[in-house]
Amino acid sequence: MSSPAPADRPVILGHEVLSLLAARGGRATVEELRTESDRVFGPEALFGNCHGDSFGFDGLLAFLESAGKLARHGDVVSLGRVPACSGH
């Protein structure tokens, strides 16, 4: 699911995607969030976490869900029960 980030690609931390979701009222479809992420970060963005793991968009959503930071109900995502990190 995750891999080390290539040295030549910047990594967008997951809390940045959670911020996009929060700006939409804390709830959106996966495609709405993907579209907004593509617009802000680019469709080839590489996402990561504070532990240094890297993911594509779908992998990031799975990681955020497993960490309780994102809830997924079918094709709708919302902010989870665990607050995001404060950003570093």
C-alpha positions as a printed Julia matrix, in Angstrom:
88×3 Matrix{Float64}:
   0.0    0.0     0.0
   2.83   2.45    0.74
   6.38   2.92   -0.43
   9.23   5.34    0.12
   8.86   8.62   -1.74
  11.15   9.21   -4.71
  13.7   11.89   -3.83
  12.77  14.04   -6.84
   9.01  14.29   -6.11
   7.57  16.48   -3.37
   5.21  14.71   -1.02
   1.87  16.25   -0.05
   1.07  15.28    3.52
  -2.3   13.71    4.18
  -3.46  16.54    6.42
  -3.44  18.78    3.33
  -6.09  16.56    1.73
  -8.05  16.55    4.99
  -7.93  20.36    4.85
  -9.49  20.23    1.39
 -12.25  18.04    2.8
 -12.75  20.37    5.77
 -13.08  23.32    3.38
 -15.97  21.45    1.72
 -17.82  21.2     5.03
 -16.15  17.93    6.07
 -17.98  15.75    3.54
 -17.63  15.03   -0.2
 -17.78  12.23   -2.7
 -14.47  10.54   -3.45
 -14.57  11.97   -6.98
 -15.25  15.51   -5.72
 -12.28  15.23   -3.37
 -10.1   13.7    -6.11
 -11.04  16.52   -8.51
 -10.21  19.17   -5.9
  -6.95  17.41   -5.05
  -6.01  17.24   -8.75
  -6.8   20.95   -9.12
  -4.74  21.98   -6.09
  -1.86  19.48   -6.13
  -1.9   18.11   -9.69
  -3.08  14.71  -10.94
   0.37  13.14  -10.46
   0.69  14.25   -6.82
   2.39  11.92   -4.4
   0.88  11.87   -0.92
   2.45  10.83    2.34
   2.18  10.64    6.09
   4.35  11.83    8.94
   6.06   8.41    9.06
   7.54   8.82    5.58
   5.22   6.42    3.75
   3.99   7.54    0.33
   0.76   6.82   -1.51
  -1.29   7.6    -4.56
  -4.64   9.28   -3.91
  -6.57   6.03   -3.31
  -3.83   4.67   -1.07
  -3.9    7.86    0.96
  -7.65   7.58    1.46
  -7.23   3.98    2.63
  -4.46   5.02    5.05
  -6.5    7.95    6.42
  -9.5    5.67    6.88
  -7.42   3.03    8.7
  -6.06   5.74   11.01
  -9.57   7.0    11.83
  -8.93  10.38   10.22
 -11.41   9.74    7.41
 -14.71   7.87    7.33
 -15.9    6.28    4.11
 -19.48   5.29    3.35
 -19.67   4.0    -0.22
 -18.49   6.81   -2.45
 -18.79   9.5     0.25
 -15.96  10.47    2.6
 -16.12  12.62    5.71
 -13.75  13.71    8.42
 -13.11  10.88   10.85
 -13.18  10.56   14.6
  -9.43  11.11   15.08
  -8.12  14.64   14.55
  -5.46  15.14   11.92
  -1.95  15.97   12.97
  -1.14  19.64   13.3
   1.15  19.64   10.26
   4.88  19.93   10.58
